[in-house]
Amino acid sequence: MKDDIHPEYKKILFIDSSTGTKHLIGSTLKTDQVETFEGKEYPVHRVSISSSSHPFFTGSKQILDTEGRIDKFKKRYQMKREQGQKDLEKQEEVVKKKTVVKKSKKK
């Protein structure tokens, strides 16, 4: 193995910005910030979501809607299909009116 080609592996302090939870993890990440944790100074990297704040890990799932994705798709598709059917009926009415007008002009 070649020397001096691999990044330095060291302990990094990851701080969850939403909960303030701190995780000490080994990483090759380079950062300029430094903070003291448990009596030692560690490089710091702030993250927006970690296992302490993510709904999957905390068990606090937020349900935004009661319909599933398939039901929403079917509903949306049905609405577009109905709208297309209405448009088609309107076009047929316009064509019928034009043919009636043309027939009456021929007489």
C-alpha positions as a Markdown table, in Angstrom:
| # | Residue | x | y | z |
|---|---|---|---|---|
| 1 | Met | 0.0 | 0.0 | 0.0 |
| 2 | Lys | 1.3 | 3.5 | -0.9 |
| 3 | Asp | 2.1 | 5.9 | 1.9 |
| 4 | Asp | 0.5 | 9.4 | 2.2 |
| 5 | Ile | -2.3 | 8.9 | -0.3 |
| 6 | His | -5.2 | 8.2 | 2.1 |
| 7 | Pro | -7.1 | 11.0 | 4.0 |
| 8 | Glu | -6.6 | 11.2 | 7.7 |
| 9 | Tyr | -9.1 | 9.1 | 9.7 |
| 10 | Lys | -10.1 | 10.7 | 13.0 |
| 11 | Lys | -13.0 | 11.1 | 15.4 |
| 12 | Ile | -15.4 | 13.8 | 14.3 |
| 13 | Leu | -18.2 | 15.3 | 16.4 |
| 14 | Phe | -21.5 | 15.4 | 14.5 |
| 15 | Ile | -24.1 | 17.7 | 16.0 |
| 16 | Asp | -27.8 | 17.4 | 15.0 |
| 17 | Ser | -28.9 | 21.1 | 14.6 |
| 18 | Ser | -32.6 | 20.3 | 15.2 |
| 19 | Thr | -32.2 | 18.4 | 18.5 |
| 20 | Gly | -28.6 | 19.4 | 19.6 |
| 21 | Thr | -27.7 | 15.7 | 20.0 |
| 22 | Lys | -24.0 | 15.0 | 19.6 |
| 23 | His | -22.5 | 11.8 | 18.0 |
| 24 | Leu | -18.8 | 11.0 | 18.0 |
| 25 | Ile | -18.0 | 9.1 | 14.9 |
| 26 | Gly | -14.8 | 8.2 | 13.0 |
| 27 | Ser | -14.5 | 9.9 | 9.6 |
| 28 | Thr | -12.2 | 11.3 | 7.0 |
| 29 | Leu | -14.3 | 14.5 | 6.8 |
| 30 | Lys | -12.3 | 17.8 | 7.0 |
| 31 | Thr | -13.8 | 20.7 | 8.9 |
| 32 | Asp | -12.6 | 24.0 | 10.4 |
| 33 | Gln | -14.8 | 24.1 | 13.4 |
| 34 | Val | -13.7 | 22.6 | 16.7 |
| 35 | Glu | -15.7 | 22.0 | 19.9 |
| 36 | Thr | -15.0 | 20.4 | 23.3 |
| 37 | Phe | -16.9 | 17.2 | 24.0 |
| 38 | Glu | -16.3 | 15.0 | 27.1 |
| 39 | Gly | -13.1 | 17.0 | 28.0 |
| 40 | Lys | -11.5 | 16.6 | 24.5 |
| 41 | Glu | -11.5 | 18.9 | 21.4 |
| 42 | Tyr | -12.9 | 17.4 | 18.3 |
| 43 | Pro | -13.6 | 18.7 | 14.8 |
| 44 | Val | -17.3 | 19.5 | 14.4 |
| 45 | His | -19.7 | 18.9 | 11.5 |
| 46 | Arg | -23.4 | 20.0 | 11.9 |
| 47 | Val | -26.1 | 17.9 | 10.3 |
| 48 | Ser | -29.8 | 18.8 | 9.8 |
| 49 | Ile | -31.1 | 15.3 | 10.4 |
| 50 | Ser | -29.7 | 12.4 | 12.4 |
| 51 | Ser | -31.0 | 9.2 | 14.0 |
| 52 | Ser | -32.1 | 11.3 | 17.0 |
| 53 | Ser | -34.4 | 13.5 | 14.9 |
| 54 | His | -35.5 | 11.4 | 11.9 |
| 55 | Pro | -39.1 | 10.2 | 12.1 |
| 56 | Phe | -38.1 | 6.7 | 11.1 |
| 57 | Phe | -35.9 | 6.3 | 14.1 |
| 58 | Thr | -37.9 | 8.2 | 16.6 |
| 59 | Gly | -41.2 | 6.5 | 15.7 |
| 60 | Ser | -43.1 | 9.8 | 15.3 |
| 61 | Lys | -44.4 | 9.3 | 11.8 |
| 62 | Gln | -46.3 | 12.3 | 10.5 |
| 63 | Ile | -49.2 | 11.3 | 8.3 |
| 64 | Leu | -50.0 | 14.1 | 5.9 |
| 65 | Asp | -52.9 | 12.4 | 4.1 |
| 66 | Thr | -54.9 | 9.3 | 4.6 |
| 67 | Glu | -54.9 | 8.3 | 1.0 |
| 68 | Gly | -52.2 | 6.1 | -0.4 |
| 69 | Arg | -50.1 | 6.9 | -3.5 |
| 70 | Ile | -52.0 | 4.5 | -5.7 |
| 71 | Asp | -55.4 | 5.9 | -4.6 |
| 72 | Lys | -54.3 | 9.4 | -5.3 |
| 73 | Phe | -53.0 | 8.4 | -8.7 |
| 74 | Lys | -56.2 | 6.7 | -9.6 |
| 75 | Lys | -58.2 | 9.7 | -8.5 |
| 76 | Arg | -56.1 | 12.1 | -10.5 |
| 77 | Tyr | -56.2 | 9.8 | -13.6 |
| 78 | Gln | -60.0 | 9.5 | -13.3 |
| 79 | Met | -60.4 | 13.3 | -13.1 |
| 80 | Lys | -58.3 | 13.8 | -16.2 |
| 81 | Arg | -60.1 | 11.0 | -18.0 |
| 82 | Glu | -63.5 | 12.6 | -17.1 |
| 83 | Gln | -62.3 | 16.0 | -18.2 |
| 84 | Gly | -61.1 | 14.5 | -21.5 |
| 85 | Gln | -64.5 | 12.9 | -22.0 |
| 86 | Lys | -66.2 | 16.2 | -21.4 |
| 87 | Asp | -63.9 | 17.9 | -23.9 |
| 88 | Leu | -64.7 | 15.3 | -26.4 |
| 89 | Glu | -68.4 | 15.7 | -25.9 |
| 90 | Lys | -68.1 | 19.5 | -26.4 |
| 91 | Gln | -66.1 | 19.0 | -29.6 |
| 92 | Glu | -68.8 | 16.6 | -30.9 |
| 93 | Glu | -71.5 | 19.1 | -30.1 |
| 94 | Val | -69.6 | 21.8 | -32.0 |
| 95 | Val | -69.2 | 19.5 | -35.0 |
| 96 | Lys | -72.9 | 18.7 | -35.0 |
| 97 | Lys | -73.8 | 22.4 | -34.9 |
| 98 | Lys | -71.5 | 23.1 | -37.8 |
| 99 | Thr | -73.0 | 20.3 | -39.9 |
| 100 | Val | -76.5 | 21.4 | -39.2 |
| 101 | Val | -75.6 | 25.0 | -40.2 |
| 102 | Lys | -74.0 | 23.7 | -43.5 |
| 103 | Lys | -77.0 | 21.6 | -44.3 |
| 104 | Ser | -79.4 | 24.5 | -43.8 |
| 105 | Lys | -77.2 | 26.7 | -46.1 |
| 106 | Lys | -77.4 | 24.1 | -48.9 |
| 107 | Lys | -81.2 | 24.2 | -49.0 |
